[in-house]
Amino acid sequence: MSSSLSESQKDLIERIGVYHEQQGMQPLMGRILGLLLILDDAEATFEDIIEHLNVSKSAVSTALNVMQIQNKVAYRTKPGERKRYFYLNMGNWENDIEKELEEIARVGVFVQEALALRSNRKPDFNNYLKNLCQFTEFFKRQIPKLFKEFQKSKS
């Protein structure tokens, strides 16, 4: 391992970990994502991860295995070395974000079904649900446009 982490790097790693934990991810997985994000080399060995995050081998092994299955991290080896260097798998970030946005938009389908089953005893609440459905439909239509606009803005 080349260097120790600064306090601001440690703080950011922890905040990234907490964010991902709030999204349903195991806390260590979020911290590993944070570590790989802030390291200048953008990669770390298994031992580096253990040392930087002060966690057990088994916890890191389990987290890395899950993260590899989820295609969040990958590893490479270097000629003449047996160590694995783990890095963030950023190759499909646009596709990953598009899928996440589409999942958010799917909420509207459930709300629409619930609305169809509801009586009109609470019209104000039903109107909130109708607005949510309209928004999620609008949002779903905008997703492809967002990515097209992004690609145009890079040119």
VMD Tcl script that builds the backbone (N, CA, C; Angstrom):
set m [mol new atoms 465]
animate dup $m
set s [atomselect $m all]
$s set {name element resname resid chain x y z} {
  {N N MET 1 A 0.857 -1.177 0.000}
  {CA C MET 1 A 0.000 0.000 0.000}
  {C C MET 1 A 0.895 1.230 0.000}
  {N N SER 2 A 0.576 2.172 -0.832}
  {CA C SER 2 A 1.463 3.314 -1.029}
  {C C SER 2 A 1.373 4.372 0.060}
  {N N SER 3 A 0.186 4.669 0.562}
  {CA C SER 3 A 0.092 5.732 1.553}
  {C C SER 3 A -1.158 5.555 2.405}
  {N N SER 4 A -1.172 6.279 3.511}
  {CA C SER 4 A -2.364 6.223 4.357}
  {C C SER 4 A -3.371 7.255 3.862}
  {N N LEU 5 A -4.568 7.131 4.349}
  {CA C LEU 5 A -5.639 8.024 3.917}
  {C C LEU 5 A -5.690 9.263 4.795}
  {N N SER 6 A -6.044 10.380 4.205}
  {CA C SER 6 A -6.228 11.607 4.965}
  {C C SER 6 A -7.565 11.528 5.710}
  {N N GLU 7 A -7.753 12.415 6.650}
  {CA C GLU 7 A -9.011 12.439 7.402}
  {C C GLU 7 A -10.191 12.761 6.479}
  {N N SER 8 A -9.987 13.655 5.515}
  {CA C SER 8 A -11.092 13.981 4.607}
  {C C SER 8 A -11.416 12.795 3.696}
  {N N GLN 9 A -10.419 12.018 3.301}
  {CA C GLN 9 A -10.679 10.816 2.507}
  {C C GLN 9 A -11.457 9.787 3.337}
  {N N LYS 10 A -11.030 9.599 4.587}
  {CA C LYS 10 A -11.734 8.657 5.472}
  {C C LYS 10 A -13.171 9.091 5.679}
  {N N ASP 11 A -13.376 10.384 5.861}
  {CA C ASP 11 A -14.726 10.907 6.059}
  {C C ASP 11 A -15.596 10.655 4.829}
  {N N LEU 12 A -15.037 10.899 3.647}
  {CA C LEU 12 A -15.799 10.685 2.417}
  {C C LEU 12 A -16.127 9.204 2.247}
  {N N ILE 13 A -15.183 8.332 2.506}
  {CA C ILE 13 A -15.428 6.891 2.410}
  {C C ILE 13 A -16.585 6.507 3.330}
  {N N GLU 14 A -16.566 7.026 4.539}
  {CA C GLU 14 A -17.614 6.707 5.507}
  {C C GLU 14 A -18.967 7.229 5.033}
  {N N ARG 15 A -19.003 8.449 4.501}
  {CA C ARG 15 A -20.269 9.013 4.014}
  {C C ARG 15 A -20.802 8.223 2.821}
  {N N ILE 16 A -19.896 7.793 1.940}
  {CA C ILE 16 A -20.314 6.958 0.803}
  {C C ILE 16 A -20.862 5.633 1.314}
  {N N GLY 17 A -20.198 5.060 2.322}
  {CA C GLY 17 A -20.672 3.816 2.918}
  {C C GLY 17 A -22.052 3.961 3.526}
  {N N VAL 18 A -22.274 5.034 4.258}
  {CA C VAL 18 A -23.577 5.283 4.885}
  {C C VAL 18 A -24.654 5.471 3.812}
  {N N TYR 19 A -24.335 6.226 2.768}
  {CA C TYR 19 A -25.294 6.429 1.686}
  {C C TYR 19 A -25.720 5.085 1.096}
  {N N HIS 20 A -24.738 4.244 0.758}
  {CA C HIS 20 A -25.063 2.952 0.150}
  {C C HIS 20 A -25.801 2.039 1.118}
  {N N GLU 21 A -25.475 2.135 2.398}
  {CA C GLU 21 A -26.193 1.352 3.393}
  {C C GLU 21 A -27.666 1.776 3.418}
  {N N GLN 22 A -27.929 3.065 3.328}
  {CA C GLN 22 A -29.304 3.564 3.306}
  {C C GLN 22 A -30.046 3.124 2.049}
  {N N GLN 23 A -29.292 2.763 1.011}
  {CA C GLN 23 A -29.888 2.269 -0.226}
  {C C GLN 23 A -30.041 0.754 -0.214}
  {N N GLY 24 A -29.697 0.116 0.920}
  {CA C GLY 24 A -29.887 -1.324 1.064}
  {C C GLY 24 A -28.657 -2.170 0.846}
  {N N MET 25 A -27.525 -1.549 0.620}
  {CA C MET 25 A -26.289 -2.289 0.398}
  {C C MET 25 A -25.621 -2.581 1.744}
  {N N GLN 26 A -24.857 -3.643 1.796}
  {CA C GLN 26 A -24.080 -3.918 3.002}
  {C C GLN 26 A -23.120 -2.747 3.234}
  {N N PRO 27 A -22.958 -2.323 4.495}
  {CA C PRO 27 A -22.109 -1.153 4.776}
  {C C PRO 27 A -20.688 -1.280 4.223}
  {N N LEU 28 A -20.069 -2.440 4.353}
  {CA C LEU 28 A -18.701 -2.596 3.876}
  {C C LEU 28 A -18.612 -2.456 2.369}
  {N N MET 29 A -19.623 -2.914 1.669}
  {CA C MET 29 A -19.605 -2.782 0.215}
  {C C MET 29 A -19.560 -1.314 -0.192}
  {N N GLY 30 A -20.344 -0.493 0.470}
  {CA C GLY 30 A -20.328 0.939 0.181}
  {C C GLY 30 A -18.988 1.568 0.513}
  {N N ARG 31 A -18.384 1.126 1.602}
  {CA C ARG 31 A -17.071 1.668 1.977}
  {C C ARG 31 A -15.994 1.239 0.978}
  {N N ILE 32 A -16.082 0.013 0.471}
  {CA C ILE 32 A -15.131 -0.433 -0.556}
  {C C ILE 32 A -15.313 0.408 -1.822}
  {N N LEU 33 A -16.559 0.661 -2.210}
  {CA C LEU 33 A -16.800 1.528 -3.373}
  {C C LEU 33 A -16.175 2.902 -3.146}
  {N N GLY 34 A -16.363 3.444 -1.944}
  {CA C GLY 34 A -15.785 4.743 -1.616}
  {C C GLY 34 A -14.273 4.725 -1.675}
  {N N LEU 35 A -13.665 3.681 -1.130}
  {CA C LEU 35 A -12.208 3.563 -1.146}
  {C C LEU 35 A -11.673 3.530 -2.574}
  {N N LEU 36 A -12.261 2.683 -3.406}
  {CA C LEU 36 A -11.793 2.565 -4.791}
  {C C LEU 36 A -12.041 3.848 -5.578}
  {N N LEU 37 A -13.029 4.600 -5.168}
  {CA C LEU 37 A -13.328 5.871 -5.823}
  {C C LEU 37 A -12.287 6.933 -5.497}
  {N N ILE 38 A -11.783 6.960 -4.265}
  {CA C ILE 38 A -10.884 8.049 -3.865}
  {C C ILE 38 A -9.400 7.726 -4.043}
  {N N LEU 39 A -9.035 6.463 -4.133}
  {CA C LEU 39 A -7.615 6.137 -4.289}
  {C C LEU 39 A -7.082 6.656 -5.616}
  {N N ASP 40 A -5.921 7.279 -5.594}
  {CA C ASP 40 A -5.334 7.823 -6.815}
  {C C ASP 40 A -5.110 6.757 -7.883}
  {N N ASP 41 A -4.733 5.545 -7.464}
  {CA C ASP 41 A -4.517 4.465 -8.430}
  {C C ASP 41 A -5.820 3.855 -8.922}
  {N N ALA 42 A -6.928 4.198 -8.272}
  {CA C ALA 42 A -8.263 3.693 -8.612}
  {C C ALA 42 A -8.335 2.173 -8.538}
  {N N GLU 43 A -7.470 1.593 -7.714}
  {CA C GLU 43 A -7.473 0.149 -7.510}
  {C C GLU 43 A -6.811 -0.150 -6.170}
  {N N ALA 44 A -7.105 -1.339 -5.650}
  {CA C ALA 44 A -6.516 -1.741 -4.377}
  {C C ALA 44 A -6.459 -3.264 -4.320}
  {N N THR 45 A -5.436 -3.770 -3.665}
  {CA C THR 45 A -5.358 -5.206 -3.444}
  {C C THR 45 A -6.273 -5.575 -2.284}
  {N N PHE 46 A -6.502 -6.848 -2.130}
  {CA C PHE 46 A -7.294 -7.371 -1.016}
  {C C PHE 46 A -6.700 -6.880 0.307}
  {N N GLU 47 A -5.393 -6.957 0.431}
  {CA C GLU 47 A -4.702 -6.535 1.650}
  {C C GLU 47 A -4.836 -5.026 1.873}
  {N N ASP 48 A -4.755 -4.261 0.802}
  {CA C ASP 48 A -4.929 -2.807 0.907}
  {C C ASP 48 A -6.310 -2.470 1.472}
  {N N ILE 49 A -7.315 -3.155 0.978}
  {CA C ILE 49 A -8.681 -2.896 1.432}
  {C C ILE 49 A -8.811 -3.195 2.921}
  {N N ILE 50 A -8.269 -4.334 3.336}
  {CA C ILE 50 A -8.309 -4.721 4.749}
  {C C ILE 50 A -7.631 -3.654 5.602}
  {N N GLU 51 A -6.447 -3.231 5.176}
  {CA C GLU 51 A -5.673 -2.271 5.960}
  {C C GLU 51 A -6.323 -0.879 5.982}
  {N N HIS 52 A -6.757 -0.402 4.832}
  {CA C HIS 52 A -7.364 0.939 4.766}
  {C C HIS 52 A -8.657 1.022 5.568}
  {N N LEU 53 A -9.465 -0.032 5.490}
  {CA C LEU 53 A -10.789 0.007 6.114}
  {C C LEU 53 A -10.832 -0.656 7.490}
  {N N ASN 54 A -9.711 -1.289 7.870}
  {CA C ASN 54 A -9.600 -1.901 9.187}
  {C C ASN 54 A -10.742 -2.899 9.434}
  {N N VAL 55 A -10.871 -3.844 8.505}
  {CA C VAL 55 A -11.917 -4.859 8.590}
  {C C VAL 55 A -11.315 -6.249 8.399}
  {N N SER 56 A -12.098 -7.264 8.685}
  {CA C SER 56 A -11.597 -8.637 8.631}
  {C C SER 56 A -11.484 -9.147 7.190}
  {N N LYS 57 A -10.635 -10.160 7.025}
  {CA C LYS 57 A -10.464 -10.788 5.713}
  {C C LYS 57 A -11.771 -11.389 5.217}
  {N N SER 58 A -12.475 -12.059 6.118}
  {CA C SER 58 A -13.709 -12.726 5.693}
  {C C SER 58 A -14.760 -11.710 5.246}
  {N N ALA 59 A -14.856 -10.580 5.940}
  {CA C ALA 59 A -15.823 -9.553 5.557}
  {C C ALA 59 A -15.491 -8.985 4.180}
  {N N VAL 60 A -14.203 -8.719 3.944}
  {CA C VAL 60 A -13.783 -8.180 2.643}
  {C C VAL 60 A -14.012 -9.211 1.548}
  {N N SER 61 A -13.680 -10.456 1.831}
  {CA C SER 61 A -13.868 -11.516 0.842}
  {C C SER 61 A -15.330 -11.640 0.444}
  {N N THR 62 A -16.209 -11.664 1.431}
  {CA C THR 62 A -17.643 -11.772 1.155}
  {C C THR 62 A -18.128 -10.566 0.356}
  {N N ALA 63 A -17.757 -9.368 0.789}
  {CA C ALA 63 A -18.201 -8.153 0.101}
  {C C ALA 63 A -17.703 -8.126 -1.341}
  {N N LEU 64 A -16.439 -8.450 -1.556}
  {CA C LEU 64 A -15.889 -8.429 -2.919}
  {C C LEU 64 A -16.560 -9.473 -3.807}
  {N N ASN 65 A -16.843 -10.638 -3.251}
  {CA C ASN 65 A -17.525 -11.666 -4.049}
  {C C ASN 65 A -18.898 -11.182 -4.501}
  {N N VAL 66 A -19.657 -10.597 -3.584}
  {CA C VAL 66 A -20.985 -10.082 -3.935}
  {C C VAL 66 A -20.860 -8.954 -4.957}
  {N N MET 67 A -19.913 -8.058 -4.738}
  {CA C MET 67 A -19.737 -6.916 -5.643}
  {C C MET 67 A -19.311 -7.360 -7.036}
  {N N GLN 68 A -18.547 -8.424 -7.123}
  {CA C GLN 68 A -18.170 -8.945 -8.438}
  {C C GLN 68 A -19.372 -9.567 -9.136}
  {N N ILE 69 A -20.196 -10.294 -8.376}
  {CA C ILE 69 A -21.413 -10.878 -8.954}
  {C C ILE 69 A -22.330 -9.769 -9.462}
  {N N GLN 70 A -22.414 -8.673 -8.707}
  {CA C GLN 70 A -23.256 -7.532 -9.096}
  {C C GLN 70 A -22.604 -6.688 -10.180}
  {N N ASN 71 A -21.395 -7.036 -10.558}
  {CA C ASN 71 A -20.646 -6.325 -11.602}
  {C C ASN 71 A -20.297 -4.890 -11.194}
  {N N LYS 72 A -20.182 -4.647 -9.894}
  {CA C LYS 72 A -19.789 -3.334 -9.395}
  {C C LYS 72 A -18.271 -3.185 -9.365}
  {N N VAL 73 A -17.567 -4.273 -9.092}
  {CA C VAL 73 A -16.105 -4.262 -9.115}
  {C C VAL 73 A -15.606 -5.431 -9.954}
  {N N ALA 74 A -14.395 -5.286 -10.406}
  {CA C ALA 74 A -13.696 -6.342 -11.140}
  {C C ALA 74 A -12.252 -6.322 -10.641}
  {N N TYR 75 A -11.474 -7.240 -11.130}
  {CA C TYR 75 A -10.063 -7.235 -10.743}
  {C C TYR 75 A -9.189 -7.556 -11.942}
  {N N ARG 76 A -7.951 -7.161 -11.811}
  {CA C ARG 76 A -6.936 -7.493 -12.814}
  {C C ARG 76 A -5.695 -7.968 -12.064}
  {N N THR 77 A -4.868 -8.666 -12.764}
  {CA C THR 77 A -3.580 -9.055 -12.206}
  {C C THR 77 A -2.500 -8.363 -13.019}
  {N N LYS 78 A -1.317 -8.321 -12.437}
  {CA C LYS 78 A -0.186 -7.699 -13.130}
  {C C LYS 78 A 0.856 -8.774 -13.401}
  {N N PRO 79 A 1.545 -8.657 -14.540}
  {CA C PRO 79 A 2.531 -9.687 -14.895}
  {C C PRO 79 A 3.537 -9.921 -13.764}
  {N N GLY 80 A 3.742 -11.177 -13.442}
  {CA C GLY 80 A 4.713 -11.533 -12.421}
  {C C GLY 80 A 4.207 -11.419 -11.001}
  {N N GLU 81 A 2.955 -11.014 -10.816}
  {CA C GLU 81 A 2.378 -10.881 -9.477}
  {C C GLU 81 A 1.180 -11.802 -9.340}
  {N N ARG 82 A 0.940 -12.279 -8.136}
  {CA C ARG 82 A -0.228 -13.111 -7.875}
  {C C ARG 82 A -1.384 -12.304 -7.293}
  {N N LYS 83 A -1.107 -11.087 -6.907}
  {CA C LYS 83 A -2.138 -10.265 -6.280}
  {C C LYS 83 A -3.203 -9.863 -7.288}
  {N N ARG 84 A -4.409 -9.704 -6.767}
  {CA C ARG 84 A -5.507 -9.170 -7.555}
  {C C ARG 84 A -5.665 -7.703 -7.194}
  {N N TYR 85 A -5.858 -6.887 -8.201}
  {CA C TYR 85 A -6.079 -5.457 -8.015}
  {C C TYR 85 A -7.537 -5.170 -8.361}
  {N N PHE 86 A -8.316 -4.823 -7.340}
  {CA C PHE 86 A -9.741 -4.571 -7.506}
  {C C PHE 86 A -9.974 -3.126 -7.915}
  {N N TYR 87 A -10.928 -2.924 -8.804}
  {CA C TYR 87 A -11.249 -1.585 -9.289}
  {C C TYR 87 A -12.742 -1.497 -9.554}
  {N N LEU 88 A -13.252 -0.282 -9.612}
  {CA C LEU 88 A -14.663 -0.064 -9.918}
  {C C LEU 88 A -14.918 -0.396 -11.378}
  {N N ASN 89 A -15.966 -1.112 -11.623}
  {CA C ASN 89 A -16.334 -1.469 -12.985}
  {C C ASN 89 A -17.214 -0.356 -13.546}
  {N N MET 90 A -16.590 0.633 -14.142}
  {CA C MET 90 A -17.297 1.830 -14.595}
  {C C MET 90 A -17.688 1.770 -16.072}
  {N N GLY 91 A -17.387 0.680 -16.740}
  {CA C GLY 91 A -17.610 0.593 -18.182}
  {C C GLY 91 A -19.045 0.806 -18.615}
  {N N ASN 92 A -20.009 0.394 -17.796}
  {CA C ASN 92 A -21.413 0.487 -18.191}
  {C C ASN 92 A -22.195 1.446 -17.305}
  {N N TRP 93 A -21.570 2.497 -16.823}
  {CA C TRP 93 A -22.249 3.370 -15.867}
  {C C TRP 93 A -23.533 3.958 -16.430}
  {N N GLU 94 A -23.530 4.302 -17.713}
  {CA C GLU 94 A -24.738 4.886 -18.303}
  {C C GLU 94 A -25.881 3.874 -18.300}
  {N N ASN 95 A -25.579 2.648 -18.681}
  {CA C ASN 95 A -26.589 1.597 -18.694}
  {C C ASN 95 A -27.094 1.316 -17.277}
  {N N ASP 96 A -26.186 1.288 -16.308}
  {CA C ASP 96 A -26.571 1.047 -14.912}
  {C C ASP 96 A -27.496 2.148 -14.401}
  {N N ILE 97 A -27.155 3.393 -14.679}
  {CA C ILE 97 A -27.990 4.506 -14.220}
  {C C ILE 97 A -29.340 4.483 -14.934}
  {N N GLU 98 A -29.340 4.183 -16.221}
  {CA C GLU 98 A -30.605 4.111 -16.954}
  {C C GLU 98 A -31.520 3.046 -16.347}
  {N N LYS 99 A -30.965 1.904 -15.988}
  {CA C LYS 99 A -31.766 0.846 -15.356}
  {C C LYS 99 A -32.316 1.314 -14.009}
  {N N GLU 100 A -31.494 1.995 -13.229}
  {CA C GLU 100 A -31.960 2.496 -11.931}
  {C C GLU 100 A -33.082 3.512 -12.102}
  {N N LEU 101 A -32.960 4.387 -13.068}
  {CA C LEU 101 A -34.012 5.370 -13.326}
  {C C LEU 101 A -35.302 4.687 -13.767}
  {N N GLU 102 A -35.175 3.664 -14.590}
  {CA C GLU 102 A -36.360 2.931 -15.025}
  {C C GLU 102 A -37.023 2.218 -13.843}
  {N N GLU 103 A -36.221 1.734 -12.907}
  {CA C GLU 103 A -36.782 1.100 -11.706}
  {C C GLU 103 A -37.568 2.120 -10.878}
  {N N ILE 104 A -37.047 3.325 -10.789}
  {CA C ILE 104 A -37.766 4.386 -10.071}
  {C C ILE 104 A -39.104 4.637 -10.757}
  {N N ALA 105 A -39.093 4.687 -12.065}
  {CA C ALA 105 A -40.317 4.964 -12.820}
  {C C ALA 105 A -41.345 3.844 -12.678}
  {N N ARG 106 A -40.892 2.632 -12.369}
  {CA C ARG 106 A -41.826 1.503 -12.212}
  {C C ARG 106 A -42.765 1.687 -11.033}
  {N N VAL 107 A -42.418 2.550 -10.107}
  {CA C VAL 107 A -43.288 2.814 -8.963}
  {C C VAL 107 A -44.672 3.220 -9.451}
  {N N GLY 108 A -44.711 3.959 -10.527}
  {CA C GLY 108 A -45.983 4.417 -11.077}
  {C C GLY 108 A -46.923 3.287 -11.447}
  {N N VAL 109 A -46.370 2.167 -11.880}
  {CA C VAL 109 A -47.200 1.017 -12.247}
  {C C VAL 109 A -47.954 0.519 -11.016}
  {N N PHE 110 A -47.252 0.398 -9.897}
  {CA C PHE 110 A -47.887 -0.073 -8.667}
  {C C PHE 110 A -48.916 0.936 -8.152}
  {N N VAL 111 A -48.566 2.199 -8.245}
  {CA C VAL 111 A -49.488 3.239 -7.778}
  {C C VAL 111 A -50.740 3.241 -8.651}
  {N N GLN 112 A -50.570 3.065 -9.950}
  {CA C GLN 112 A -51.717 3.015 -10.870}
  {C C GLN 112 A -52.628 1.849 -10.512}
  {N N GLU 113 A -52.041 0.691 -10.220}
  {CA C GLU 113 A -52.840 -0.475 -9.833}
  {C C GLU 113 A -53.567 -0.217 -8.516}
  {N N ALA 114 A -52.880 0.395 -7.564}
  {CA C ALA 114 A -53.504 0.703 -6.275}
  {C C ALA 114 A -54.654 1.689 -6.463}
  {N N LEU 115 A -54.435 2.658 -7.307}
  {CA C LEU 115 A -55.459 3.663 -7.577}
  {C C LEU 115 A -56.718 3.012 -8.170}
  {N N ALA 116 A -56.525 2.050 -9.040}
  {CA C ALA 116 A -57.658 1.359 -9.653}
  {C C ALA 116 A -58.462 0.555 -8.620}
  {N N LEU 117 A -57.817 0.147 -7.556}
  {CA C LEU 117 A -58.486 -0.638 -6.518}
  {C C LEU 117 A -59.102 0.208 -5.412}
  {N N ARG 118 A -58.767 1.483 -5.378}
  {CA C ARG 118 A -59.234 2.362 -4.300}
  {C C ARG 118 A -60.647 2.881 -4.566}
  {N N SER 119 A -61.376 3.117 -3.498}
  {CA C SER 119 A -62.665 3.799 -3.611}
  {C C SER 119 A -62.378 5.293 -3.730}
  {N N ASN 120 A -63.400 6.090 -3.873}
  {CA C ASN 120 A -63.205 7.535 -3.969}
  {C C ASN 120 A -63.483 8.223 -2.623}
  {N N ARG 121 A -63.341 7.471 -1.533}
  {CA C ARG 121 A -63.607 8.029 -0.207}
  {C C ARG 121 A -62.598 9.109 0.175}
  {N N LYS 122 A -61.401 9.041 -0.351}
  {CA C LYS 122 A -60.362 10.047 -0.070}
  {C C LYS 122 A -59.900 10.663 -1.395}
  {N N PRO 123 A -60.696 11.566 -1.977}
  {CA C PRO 123 A -60.362 12.111 -3.305}
  {C C PRO 123 A -59.054 12.895 -3.318}
  {N N ASP 124 A -58.731 13.595 -2.237}
  {CA C ASP 124 A -57.465 14.341 -2.217}
  {C C ASP 124 A -56.277 13.387 -2.329}
  {N N PHE 125 A -56.321 12.293 -1.570}
  {CA C PHE 125 A -55.237 11.305 -1.634}
  {C C PHE 125 A -55.166 10.677 -3.018}
  {N N ASN 126 A -56.321 10.353 -3.572}
  {CA C ASN 126 A -56.349 9.773 -4.921}
  {C C ASN 126 A -55.760 10.739 -5.947}
  {N N ASN 127 A -56.001 12.034 -5.771}
  {CA C ASN 127 A -55.403 13.019 -6.681}
  {C C ASN 127 A -53.886 13.046 -6.559}
  {N N TYR 128 A -53.369 12.894 -5.339}
  {CA C TYR 128 A -51.911 12.799 -5.169}
  {C C TYR 128 A -51.372 11.593 -5.937}
  {N N LEU 129 A -52.087 10.490 -5.820}
  {CA C LEU 129 A -51.656 9.279 -6.522}
  {C C LEU 129 A -51.710 9.471 -8.038}
  {N N LYS 130 A -52.753 10.128 -8.527}
  {CA C LYS 130 A -52.858 10.395 -9.973}
  {C C LYS 130 A -51.696 11.270 -10.447}
  {N N ASN 131 A -51.375 12.280 -9.664}
  {CA C ASN 131 A -50.243 13.145 -10.024}
  {C C ASN 131 A -48.940 12.363 -10.033}
  {N N LEU 132 A -48.771 11.488 -9.065}
  {CA C LEU 132 A -47.563 10.659 -9.024}
  {C C LEU 132 A -47.486 9.770 -10.260}
  {N N CYS 133 A -48.607 9.179 -10.647}
  {CA C CYS 133 A -48.644 8.348 -11.855}
  {C C CYS 133 A -48.285 9.158 -13.103}
  {N N GLN 134 A -48.855 10.346 -13.196}
  {CA C GLN 134 A -48.552 11.203 -14.342}
  {C C GLN 134 A -47.074 11.568 -14.369}
  {N N PHE 135 A -46.519 11.861 -13.198}
  {CA C PHE 135 A -45.104 12.207 -13.150}
  {C C PHE 135 A -44.238 11.025 -13.551}
  {N N THR 136 A -44.537 9.834 -13.018}
  {CA C THR 136 A -43.678 8.691 -13.348}
  {C C THR 136 A -43.755 8.353 -14.832}
  {N N GLU 137 A -44.916 8.525 -15.448}
  {CA C GLU 137 A -45.024 8.314 -16.896}
  {C C GLU 137 A -44.184 9.349 -17.650}
  {N N PHE 138 A -44.289 10.600 -17.240}
  {CA C PHE 138 A -43.481 11.667 -17.835}
  {C C PHE 138 A -41.994 11.358 -17.660}
  {N N PHE 139 A -41.616 10.986 -16.449}
  {CA C PHE 139 A -40.225 10.669 -16.124}
  {C C PHE 139 A -39.711 9.534 -17.007}
  {N N LYS 140 A -40.500 8.491 -17.155}
  {CA C LYS 140 A -40.099 7.336 -17.964}
  {C C LYS 140 A -39.829 7.752 -19.408}
  {N N ARG 141 A -40.677 8.648 -19.940}
  {CA C ARG 141 A -40.475 9.127 -21.318}
  {C C ARG 141 A -39.228 9.996 -21.442}
  {N N GLN 142 A -38.830 10.664 -20.356}
  {CA C GLN 142 A -37.693 11.576 -20.394}
  {C C GLN 142 A -36.345 10.860 -20.291}
  {N N ILE 143 A -36.314 9.648 -19.764}
  {CA C ILE 143 A -35.041 8.952 -19.526}
  {C C ILE 143 A -34.202 8.843 -20.803}
  {N N PRO 144 A -34.743 8.321 -21.901}
  {CA C PRO 144 A -33.914 8.245 -23.117}
  {C C PRO 144 A -33.453 9.629 -23.591}
  {N N LYS 145 A -34.316 10.624 -23.422}
  {CA C LYS 145 A -33.958 11.983 -23.839}
  {C C LYS 145 A -32.791 12.514 -23.008}
  {N N LEU 146 A -32.775 12.202 -21.712}
  {CA C LEU 146 A -31.660 12.633 -20.851}
  {C C LEU 146 A -30.330 12.130 -21.386}
  {N N PHE 147 A -30.300 10.859 -21.742}
  {CA C PHE 147 A -29.042 10.284 -22.219}
  {C C PHE 147 A -28.642 10.818 -23.588}
  {N N LYS 148 A -29.622 11.068 -24.450}
  {CA C LYS 148 A -29.311 11.667 -25.757}
  {C C LYS 148 A -28.753 13.071 -25.577}
  {N N GLU 149 A -29.381 13.851 -24.699}
  {CA C GLU 149 A -28.901 15.212 -24.431}
  {C C GLU 149 A -27.495 15.185 -23.826}
  {N N PHE 150 A -27.269 14.251 -22.945}
  {CA C PHE 150 A -25.931 14.116 -22.339}
  {C C PHE 150 A -24.890 13.825 -23.424}
  {N N GLN 151 A -25.192 12.884 -24.304}
  {CA C GLN 151 A -24.246 12.552 -25.375}
  {C C GLN 151 A -23.984 13.751 -26.282}
  {N N LYS 152 A -25.035 14.510 -26.584}
  {CA C LYS 152 A -24.863 15.707 -27.407}
  {C C LYS 152 A -24.014 16.750 -26.688}
  {N N SER 153 A -24.171 16.867 -25.378}
  {CA C SER 153 A -23.430 17.883 -24.618}
  {C C SER 153 A -21.940 17.559 -24.534}
  {N N LYS 154 A -21.575 16.292 -24.708}
  {CA C LYS 154 A -20.158 15.899 -24.658}
  {C C LYS 154 A -19.445 16.215 -25.967}
  {N N SER 155 A -20.191 16.375 -27.038}
  {CA C SER 155 A -19.582 16.586 -28.377}
  {C C SER 155 A -18.965 17.939 -28.506}
}
mol reanalyze $m
mol bondsrecalc $m
mol representation Tube
mol addrep $m
